[in-house]
């Protein structure tokens, strides 16, 4: 297993090289497959196994990563504190999956979508390790895990998600960002890239120096939140076509068009109703 930590793979990653494209294809394909298997995932036992497995993989991957980082350069608090968006989402997702906290999942759903999507496309893993190094597997694996962990609740209809929920998610993110920005300014760090965009997008910092780049970042996040919502609305409409007034995984599902936007929800026969 020594090859997993072999430094000869350092700086071997090629953005949009065939390995990167393959990872993107596998990620999209797995999410499409997960959507089509939503009826099976909606079964209580299957869903519980899925939730706990994803949470266990997230925690295991992150613990191994922190141990590996500490073995290379000693323990650094700045590397361990989960104040980056994806770092926050992964730990929140793991806890919410184990405890089945659906209200929490509703808040972080668009966070997970935006964080994972951008991280898959604009790869920022520090030293650009190539496959099969552990860091390569950890980077893409962790983002994929917290994304599917949150989408599980959406695809199975365990949560209802309307546009007001999107606005609440945005408000929560804005509040968290203000706290993290204060930490950044006090400690001279760049958690959540609120002070400076990552090197891969450094031109934004030149075109819009701080704090304008922070405003652009938050506006961009809100635009991507809406992209997430539009995808969700499309999937909800498709599920209505696929299962008009029918059942998915033994539970009745339909789509209600309300002033809160389209919402996927379970019928009265569901063992545990959606949030």
TITI-502196 format. One record per residue: x, y negated, z negated of N, C-alpha, C in turn; chain. Coordinates in steps of 0.001 Angstrom, whole numbers, plus 500000, padded with zeros to 6 digits. Layout:
    n_X    n_Y    n_Z   ca_X   ca_Y   ca_Z    c_X    c_Y    c_Z ch
      X      Y      Z      X      Y      Z      X      Y      Z  A
...
% end
This chain:
    n_X    n_Y    n_Z   ca_X   ca_Y   ca_Z    c_X    c_Y    c_Z ch
 500818 501224 500000 500000 500000 500000 500846 498734 500000  A
 502173 498930 500033 503050 497770 499976 502870 496823 501143  A
 502395 497343 502288 502227 496496 503465 501200 495392 503229  A
 500292 495606 502262 499272 494605 501985 499869 493309 501464  A
 501060 493399 500901 501706 492215 500319 503054 491944 500974  A
 503253 492453 502171 504511 492285 502907 504595 490871 503474  A
 505634 490145 503072 505771 488748 503482 506115 488577 504960  A
 506384 489677 505662 506660 489525 507092 505411 489097 507865  A
 504254 489241 507218 503008 488817 507865 502691 487353 507592  A
 503557 486680 506827 503342 485261 506532 503458 484440 507813  A
 502579 483477 507941 502560 482549 509076 502390 483263 510415  A
 501764 484420 510388 501518 485138 511630 500110 484966 512155  A
 499262 484260 511393 497878 484097 511818 497784 483112 512980  A
 496988 483470 513977 496791 482619 515145 495331 482200 515211  A
 495088 480905 515066 493718 480395 515106 493086 480714 516454  A
 491934 481375 516408 491194 481824 517582 491984 482815 518439  A
 492969 483456 517806 493606 484601 518444 492627 485763 518423  A
 493026 486900 519018 492061 487992 519147 491619 488546 517796  A
 492514 488536 516789 492123 489016 515465 491096 488090 514821  A
 491318 486786 514990 490381 485813 514438 489015 485950 515113  A
 489010 486045 516428 487759 486199 517169 487052 487486 516771  A
 487831 488559 516568 487239 489828 516151 486574 489697 514785  A
 487229 489003 513859 486648 488787 512530 485337 488002 512638  A
 485325 486961 513457 484110 486169 513646 482980 487036 514213  A
 483320 487871 515191 482315 488740 515797 481770 489749 514786  A
 482663 490319 513982 482233 491288 512971 481348 490622 511916  A
 481703 489402 511528 480906 488691 510526 479498 488420 511048  A
 479412 487895 512274 478100 487604 512857 477312 488899 513056  A
 477981 489921 513570 477312 491194 513808 476772 491820 512534  A
 477549 491726 511459 477112 492321 510192 475904 491585 509621  A
 475852 490262 509817 474718 489482 509322 473459 489796 510133  A
 473628 489951 511454 472489 490337 512295 471985 491717 511873  A
 472910 492644 511633 472521 493989 511196 471817 493937 509840  A
 472324 493101 508961 471712 492958 507647 470285 492439 507765  A
 470058 491514 508673 468711 490986 508880 467766 492085 509362  A
 468239 492911 510285 467392 493975 510814 467180 495099 509803  A
 468055 495190 508809 467905 496208 507768 467237 495645 506514  A
 466644 494468 506626 466094 493790 505454 465014 494608 504763  A
 464286 495430 505542 463251 496251 504930 463829 497256 503955  A
 464962 497858 504314 465622 498808 503418 466230 498087 502216  A
 466818 496928 502472 467436 496168 501381 466392 495665 500385  A
 465150 495530 500832 464098 495029 499941 463669 496070 498918  A
 464041 497332 499122 463710 498353 498142 464488 498082 496855  A
 463835 498118 495700 464478 497737 494430 465815 498429 494161  A
 465873 499752 494332 467119 500475 494027 468222 500098 494996  A
 467888 500052 496284 468884 499683 497295 469369 498255 497057  A
 468430 497366 496773 468800 495969 496528 469701 495813 495324  A
 469399 496578 494256 470222 496494 493052 471639 496982 493318  A
 471766 498073 494035 473091 498594 494381 473843 497590 495244  A
 473146 496993 496197 473768 495996 497073 474271 494812 496261  A
 473425 494286 495382 473793 493111 494586 475008 493385 493718  A
 474987 494475 493009 476088 494785 492103 477376 495108 492864  A
 477239 495745 494012 478431 496076 494812 479099 494814 495337  A
 478295 493892 495856 478852 492633 496365 479514 491849 495231  A
 478851 491781 494079 479418 491063 492931 480730 491699 492482  A
 480770 493022 492434 481982 493727 492003 483133 493475 492972  A
 482842 493464 494261 483883 493216 495258 484411 491785 495164  A
 483522 490825 494926 483947 489430 494775 484895 489288 493584  A
 484480 489824 492441 485298 489707 491226 486624 490434 491389  A
 486585 491633 491936 487824 492402 492124 488778 491677 493061  A
 488256 491201 494185 489096 490493 495145 489720 489246 494560  A
 488949 488505 493787 489465 487252 493223 490476 487513 492109  A
 490246 488544 491305 491203 488882 490239 492533 489316 490843  A
 492472 490165 491859 493711 490602 492528 494428 489409 493144  A
 493662 488498 493731 494259 487311 494334 494973 486462 493298  A
 494336 486237 492158 494954 485413 491115 496209 486077 490549  A
 496163 487396 490379 497354 488127 489901 498472 488026 490914  A
 498139 488178 492182 499151 488071 493241 499757 486671 493284  A
 498931 485646 493183 499440 484277 493193 500353 484030 491993  A
 499946 484517 490817 500751 484327 489610 502081 485062 489724  A
 502100 486214 490376 503336 486980 490519 504314 486298 491463  A
 503795 485455 492358 504654 484773 493333 505220 483470 492802  A
 504406 482698 492087 504840 481358 491678 504483 481024 490241  A
 504136 482062 489455 503745 481814 488082 502309 481313 488013  A
 501737 481403 486842 500345 480975 486690 500244 479463 486804  A
 499351 479016 487668 499104 477583 487844 497611 477338 487660  A
 497288 476525 486673 495887 476273 486360 495140 475714 487552  A
 495805 474879 488339 495158 474250 489478 494730 475283 490503  A
 495443 476416 490563 495080 477480 491500 493958 478348 490959  A
 493814 478376 489643 492836 479277 489020 491481 478614 488764  A
 491476 477297 488575 490216 476606 488269 489339 476563 489522  A
 488119 477087 489450 487246 477139 490638 486492 475839 490880  A
 487213 474819 491329 486584 473533 491601 486422 473262 493092  A
 486978 474129 493935 486704 474027 495356 485292 474531 495625  A
 484676 474102 496704 483301 474503 496989 483173 476023 497087  A
 484033 476639 497889 483933 478092 498078 484277 478845 496795  A
 485236 478338 496040 485594 478980 494776 484421 478940 493804  A
 483726 477803 493768 482548 477697 492907 481457 478652 493359  A
 481211 478657 494678 480126 479469 495214 480377 480952 494971  A
 481629 481400 495110 481890 482830 494943 481600 483291 493515  A
 482017 482499 492524 481776 482903 491135 480297 482756 490756  A
 479659 481688 491225 478234 481512 490950 477442 482648 491597  A
 477820 482997 492817 477136 484092 493508 477282 485399 492761  A
 478501 485700 492306 478739 486959 491589 477868 487055 490338  A
 477811 485972 489567 477009 485980 488335 475524 486065 488665  A
 475088 485283 489668 473673 485282 490033 473228 486640 490567  A
 474104 487336 491280 473762 488654 491804 473589 489671 490673  A
 474494 489641 489722 474417 490598 488609 473189 490330 487749  A
 472926 489059 487461 471813 488695 486590 470514 488459 487354  A
 470583 488552 488681 469411 488347 489536 468783 486980 489302  A
 469613 485948 489337 469140 484575 489107 468754 483943 490455  A
 467522 484111 490826 467064 483668 492138 467015 482145 492257  A
 466686 481480 491167 466641 480016 491198 468032 479443 491490  A
 469052 480089 490961 470425 479650 491223 470778 479900 492680  A
 470376 481058 493197 470651 481388 494592 470029 480335 495512  A
 468836 479857 495176 468169 478856 496011 468989 477569 496104  A
 469662 477224 495021 470477 476007 495026 471702 476174 495916  A
 472352 477329 495846 473636 477491 496539 473525 478111 497924  A
 472326 478456 498364 472169 479056 499696 472830 478230 500798  A
 472500 476939 500946 473164 476173 502005 474634 475921 501712  A
 475022 475866 500439 476446 475728 500104 477218 476913 500664  A
 476674 478109 500445 477341 479324 500908 477428 479350 502425  A
 476343 478964 503079 476328 478965 504541 477379 478006 505103  A
 477387 476781 504600 478323 475775 505111 479763 476130 504739  A
 479993 476511 503477 481346 476844 503043 481931 478010 503813  A
 481146 479076 503966 481633 480252 504675 481814 479978 506161  A
 480844 479314 506773 480911 479045 508209 482138 478211 508568  A
 482339 477124 507823 483499 476271 508101 484809 476996 507825  A
 484838 477810 506770 486065 478518 506413 486411 479588 507437  A
 485404 480174 508047 485646 481161 509097 486193 480504 510362  A
 485752 479285 510643 486140 478614 511885 487406 477787 511693  A
 487414 476941 510651 488579 476107 510359 489343 476798 509231  A
 490171 477746 509582 490821 478604 508592 491836 477814 507781  A
 491657 477805 506464 492564 477100 505570 492897 478028 504398  A
 493875 478887 504599 494243 479850 503565 495629 479570 502981  A
 496087 478303 503109 497432 477995 502643 498424 478533 503656  A
 499289 479429 503222 500163 480124 504159 499297 481015 505035  A
 499450 480902 506349 498553 481593 507280 498970 483047 507472  A
 498593 483881 506512 498926 485296 506588 498081 485992 507647  A
 498719 486913 508366 498039 487683 509398 497643 489052 508865  A
 496702 489684 509542 496309 491048 509210 497517 491974 509394  A
 497748 492953 508479 496867 493447 507426 497204 492925 506022  A
 497801 491749 505920 498158 491244 504597 496914 491043 503736  A
 497091 491243 502440 495977 491114 501491 495325 489752 501588  A
 496108 488696 501746 495536 487346 501767 494584 487171 502943  A
 494894 487744 504072 494019 487700 505244 492681 488374 504913  A
 492769 489573 504349 491560 490332 503998 490770 489606 502912  A
 491476 489067 501913 490828 488361 500818 490114 487109 501316  A
 490793 486338 502147 490226 485063 502615 488907 485284 503351  A
 488943 486116 504362 487727 486338 505137 486721 487184 504364  A
 487216 488148 503587 486327 489019 502841 485518 488291 501790  A
 486148 487423 501027 485446 486690 499968 484366 485788 500552  A
 484689 485079 501627 483692 484191 502235 482525 484992 502811  A
 482828 486123 503405 481757 486972 503934 480885 487513 502804  A
 481502 487900 501700 480756 488485 500585 479790 487495 499959  A
 480236 486277 499673 479293 485356 499027 478228 484872 500015  A
 478533 484917 501312 477511 484555 502288 476427 485625 502358  A
 476808 486892 502500 475797 487953 502583 475100 488145 501239  A
 475811 487846 500148 475197 487965 498828 474044 487004 498641  A
 474155 485811 499200 473069 484838 499099 472000 485080 500166  A
 472427 485445 501382 471462 485700 502447 470584 486914 502136  A
 471088 487809 501298 470297 488970 500880 468939 488536 500334  A
 468932 487507 499500 467692 487033 498893 466775 486405 499936  A
 467372 485769 500926 466587 485119 501968 465972 486152 502906  A
 466785 487087 503361 466326 488079 504325 465279 489015 503742  A
 465393 489337 502485 464445 490265 501859 463192 489562 501341  A
 463140 488254 501424 461975 487516 500967 461876 487385 499466  A
 462980 487614 498767 462956 487503 497309 462928 486049 496855  A
 463289 485142 497744 463154 483712 497448 462412 483041 498590  A
 461641 482031 498241 461009 481165 499223 461897 479930 499360  A
 462059 479462 500575 462950 478314 500766 462303 477303 501699  A
 461971 476152 501136 461384 475068 501906 462330 473886 501985  A
 461909 472840 502701 462799 471699 502895 463064 470951 501596  A
 462111 470984 500665 462365 470355 499370 463503 471074 498633  A
 463577 472384 498831 464685 473137 498229 466017 472693 498823  A
 466000 472415 500133 467213 471925 500782 467639 470587 500190  A
 466674 469714 499945 466989 468412 499357 467511 468568 497924  A
 466943 469529 497186 467449 469787 495835 468880 470309 495888  A
 469152 471205 496830 470513 471721 496989 471481 470587 497293  A
 471032 469653 498139 471865 468502 498499 472126 467622 497279  A
 471082 467390 496486 471240 466559 495289 472195 467213 494297  A
 472043 468523 494100 472961 469234 493212 474394 469134 493711  A
 474596 469301 495013 475955 469222 495559 476529 467825 495394  A
 475704 466806 495599 476176 465433 495424 476610 465195 493983  A
 475828 465703 493032 476197 465549 491623 477492 466265 491290  A
 477629 467496 491781 478867 468255 491548 480051 467547 492202  A
 479834 467026 493411 480915 466353 494132 481418 465118 493385  A
 480509 464378 492764 480917 463198 492002 481817 463581 490826  A
 481453 464667 490142 482273 465141 489017 483640 465609 489511  A
 483641 466394 490594 484901 466917 491131 485771 465786 491668  A
 485161 464783 492286 485921 463646 492792 486609 462911 491649  A
 485922 462761 490536 486537 462132 489367 487734 462943 488893  A
 487594 464258 488883 488711 465134 488497 489860 464976 489483  A
 489542 464922 490762 490568 464743 491796 491371 463466 491568  A
 490660 462375 491305 491331 461085 491160 492178 461022 489891  A
 491703 461677 488838 492437 461666 487573 493661 462574 487628  A
 493522 463730 488278 494596 464738 488292 495416 464728 489576  A
 495088 463836 490519 495789 463755 491808 495696 465076 492568  A
 494509 465668 492571 494257 466893 493318 493304 466590 494478  A
 492932 467639 495199 492049 467450 496353 491007 468569 496420  A
 490391 468873 495263 489350 469890 495241 488189 469456 496131  A
 487615 470410 496832 486494 470204 497753 486869 469288 498917  A
 488161 468981 499072 488644 468108 500154 487946 466755 500122  A
 487652 466279 498907 486918 465026 498769 487815 463801 498940  A
 489098 463971 498684 490030 462854 498844 490635 462854 500239  A
 490929 464035 500747 491565 464158 502057 491083 465433 502737  A
 490720 465340 503999 490298 466525 504742 491491 467466 504918  A
 491260 468757 505139 492373 469705 505294 493252 469365 506489  A
 494469 469870 506477 495441 469548 507524 494916 469846 508919  A
 494097 470899 509044 493560 471265 510351 492668 470174 510936  A
 492142 469284 510071 491268 468190 510512 491809 466852 510012  A
 493131 466752 509966 493773 465559 509408 493440 464299 510191  A
 493056 464426 511454 492748 463240 512253 491581 462448 511656  A
 490698 463138 510924 489564 462442 510299 490067 461467 509247  A
 491111 461859 508517 491671 460979 507489 492272 459718 508103  A
 492773 459841 509338 493346 458679 510018 492250 457763 510552  A
 491183 458381 511067 490093 457587 511622 489233 456956 510525  A
 489117 457680 509406 488270 457197 508304 488993 457438 506983  A
 489878 456528 506583 490623 456700 505324 489692 456736 504121  A
 490180 457321 503030 489412 457386 501786 488979 455978 501359  A
 487722 455788 500946 486691 456796 500671 485752 457098 501832  A
 486014 456463 503017 485124 456691 504148 485108 458168 504550  A
 486283 458827 504448 486321 460240 504824 485460 461108 503889  A
 485350 460681 502636 484502 461410 501678 483032 461270 502057  A
 482648 460060 502458 481266 459821 502875 480945 460634 504128  A
 481889 460647 505071 481697 461429 506299 481557 462913 505968  A
 482362 463373 505016 482305 464781 504610 480928 465143 504056  A
 480401 464309 503176 479110 464597 502561 477971 464492 503578  A
 478052 463518 504481 477037 463412 505534 477104 464627 506455  A
 478332 465055 506764 478501 466245 507603 477927 467482 506939  A
 478116 467581 505621 477571 468722 504883 476050 468727 504967  A
 475440 467541 504860 473982 467458 504921 473469 467848 506310  A
 474195 467445 507338 473815 467846 508701 473874 469363 508839  A
 474933 469978 508308 475071 471435 508383 474028 472136 507512  A
 473640 471509 506417 472543 472057 505606 471280 472167 506469  A
 471040 471150 507284 469868 471167 508145 469990 472208 509250  A
 471202 472441 509720 471426 473528 510678 471056 474859 510036  A
 471486 475033 508798 471128 476234 508044 469610 476365 507944  A
 468939 475282 507644 467489 475322 507483 466795 475674 508795  A
 467287 475118 509902 466683 475412 511194 466839 476887 511548  A
 467999 477459 511221 468200 478888 511466 467228 479693 510619  A
 467085 479291 509356 466164 479984 508454 464739 479901 508968  A
 464321 478720 509433 462963 478551 509943 462738 479440 511150  A
 463748 479561 511991 463641 480436 513173 463492 481888 512742  A
 464285 482323 511777 464190 483698 511300 462842 483959 510651  A
 462322 482986 509916 461021 483140 509276 459934 483328 510326  A
 459989 482499 511390 459013 482622 512457 459101 483963 513155  A
 460323 484470 513359 460514 485751 514000 459979 486881 513139  A
 460180 486749 511801 459677 487792 510908 458157 487825 510946  A
 457513 486678 511110 456064 486636 511205 455607 487364 512463  A
 456365 487198 513560 456025 487875 514803 456229 489379 514666  A
 457354 489770 514029 457679 491178 513876 456712 491886 512943  A
 456279 491202 511879 455437 491812 510852 454241 490927 510520  A
 453344 490682 511494 452207 489801 511225 451256 490412 510207  A
 451274 489868 508997 450403 490366 507954 450726 491785 507546  A
 451876 492314 507975 452244 493691 507672 453138 493781 506471  A
 453912 494872 506398 454766 495100 505248 456190 495313 505695  A
 457101 494867 504874 458517 495067 505103 459082 495729 503868  A
 459608 496923 504020 460199 497600 502878 459193 497856 501782  A
 457917 498098 502170 456916 498402 501156 456323 497175 500502  A
 456738 495955 500943 456218 494744 500333 455630 493855 501411  A
 454472 493304 501120 453820 492425 502095 454592 491122 502207  A
 454795 490697 503487 455438 489421 503706 454698 488669 504787  A
 454590 487375 504640 454082 486542 505702 454718 485178 505567  A
 454405 484330 506510 455020 483008 506531 453941 481963 506341  A
 454142 481125 505359 453167 480069 505096 453720 478749 505567  A
 452964 478045 506375 453382 476712 506809 452733 475716 505875  A
 453545 475074 505076 453043 474099 504119 453770 472801 504314  A
 453419 471837 503506 454107 470554 503579 455546 470664 503144  A
 455898 471817 502576 457270 472034 502132 458080 472739 503190  A
 457528 472886 504383 458227 473573 505453 457887 475059 505414  A
 458293 475802 506458 457999 477228 506501 458664 477955 505351  A
 457901 478877 504734 458428 479604 503592 458133 481081 503744  A
 459138 481893 503505 458979 483333 503506 458627 483772 502098  A
 457540 484526 501951 457168 484888 500604 456531 486266 500552  A
 456542 486884 499349 455977 488215 499164 454527 488099 498748  A
 453757 489136 499092 452357 489148 498728 452174 489642 497298  A
 450926 489756 496910 450631 490115 495532 451064 491523 495195  A
 451280 492370 496245 451647 493746 495982 453102 493926 495635  A
 453906 492878 495741 455338 493006 495478 455579 493266 494015  A
 456598 494109 493758 456924 494447 492377 457446 493241 491621  A
 458246 492463 492296 458780 491245 491697 458615 490126 492689  A
 457800 489160 492366 457500 488100 493313 458684 487197 493577  A
 458667 486496 494713 459761 485593 495065 459728 484332 494226  A
 460828 483638 494208 460934 482371 493483 460702 481235 494466  A
% end
